[in-house]
Amino acid sequence: MQAPLFIGSEIYRGSSYGARHPLSIPRVPTVIDLCRAMGWLTQAQYINSPRAKPAALMAFHTPRYIAALQAAETDGAVDAATRARHHLGTLSNPVFGEMFRRPATAAGGSLLAAALLAQGGVAYNPGGGTHHGMADHAGGFCYLNDPVLAIKAFLAQGLTRVAYVDIDAHHCDGVAAAFHGEPRVLMISTHEARRWPFTGALDDRAGGQAINLPLARGTNDSGFAMALHEVILPALQVMRPEAILLQCGADAVTEDPLARLELSNNAHWATVAALRALSLRFLVLGGGGYNPWTVGRLWAGVWATLNGHEIPARLPEPARAVLAALSWTRQPRVPGDHLLETLRDAPREGKIDDDLRHQIAELKARQKVWI
């Protein structure tokens, strides 16, 4: 099989939602720089992401919304009516210099990945995973919904069994809305319970095509491993998907400021490794993640996992220098040594919450509908 493909862009370098926004931090550039410093990212594997054209975006998004998003970037402002209708120019979804071009590039990368994987393979678009975007408005830092667009592209190829797995700390409400009741798509989401956007309850099956598993605050690697091996993997094995998309949001780790789960990055890497073996086509996307060191380390490790590269116990100096050069206004102090010297977190295992056990038992009782 062809080597995995990394889809990136320089548009993420220096582009920011604003100094006070959680996405003021560098993420994709850190991943690219780390992977290159480790010797993991060859020129043959790196593909520059195209920018999706409005016509391609309208496979999900409304023409009026796309026009409003483009106009907001051009004008550098929105009026009250646009803000109310399309949720642009808000604290979560601010006006900034690349507010159309940046998400359109992320969407272009996911659409390109779907095309490149038509005959099989593995692709990684860490700039993607913007799972809160709705057809006619932005939501949760997401102006466009590249997972929805990629799934639609796979369906347009004639696939009839597409699985979307989302392990971000926040529920994938935009994807759930887009494929409510769609029999060709199975959506599986683990996310922190009682966390924005406050959707994805255990009994929410999105028209029969979703498995939602809310995780209690403090869920550790042991609890997530139980979810992976007793819910996610069995459901996929029953479905036998022709394509799997994994939204690998990095905000479920202990150090992230916008969630209260207690995972290590080992949980994400184990998910990547397990899912890769279950489908001919595998697309891994980024997503949430708001601590610059944990995001860069986790997503670089995703690329290592996809390629079978050994993750060293200590980073070589060029890779360490990438992490040491990062700064973060939310944490002006120098981070702990493990965030500078290593990629792999120490495992964060422990007691499994009784409520999680009960929820998993309830989901397993529904196994007959996981097809």
C-alpha angles and dihedrals in degrees: 000000000000116000116264116274125229115209114199143146140204090229087087092059108096094353111126139173088225137295095276097042121102087238093059087102127093111249116152093037090053091052092049093047093047093049092048092047089053092049091242100118114070124191090243092057098046118088123184109233117241121223112250114240120233092252091058092047090054090070081089111359124072120250090237092055094047090050091049092050092050092046092050090055092047096045097037089224144058132217124238094261093054091047092052096044102038103023092236123144093032129128090261097040105031130180110257138158099270100029093132102027096049098052090038087056091050089049091046089054093053092046090049090049092054090051093047091049095051090110095032139279143111129284134178124204107174091177089063132073098093093155102164098065114116129206095260105017146037123250138181097000090312118118096172131022108232095173090059092048092050093048090050089051091054091049090050088057088062099259114150102186114054121161124202116194119187123188097170116129089244125065117255096239095161093055092045091053093047096052103031106153094356104148094203094060128066115193120197119184134180113187141149113283118241091014126126129308084035093214132112102069119181092256094046106106097167093233093325097305103093139076111200121187114181112203121215120241108276097029107163137200092278093056093046092048088055090052091048097048100036102037116013101041097041091050092051092046090055093047097045092206121214088210134017125200116194119197100204102190112183098211097093093078122103097253097053114114098211100056140038104219118123105217128140120221088255088079092059094045092049089053092050092050094046096047095046090068094054104066143034090229122047125176119182119197134187121231133157126009127132107181107083095213097047094045094049093046095045096047094044087053090052089059091047090051093050090052099040093243117160112245107222123226089235127030121240114247097260091057093042089053090057091057094040091055093059122102133187129195091210090060112029092173122090108268123244118283093252090063091055104033103042143032099207119075120219108261113268102210128157147117118350113230114248091225089057090052090051092048092050090049089052092050092048089054087061093053093120090069095051093096 
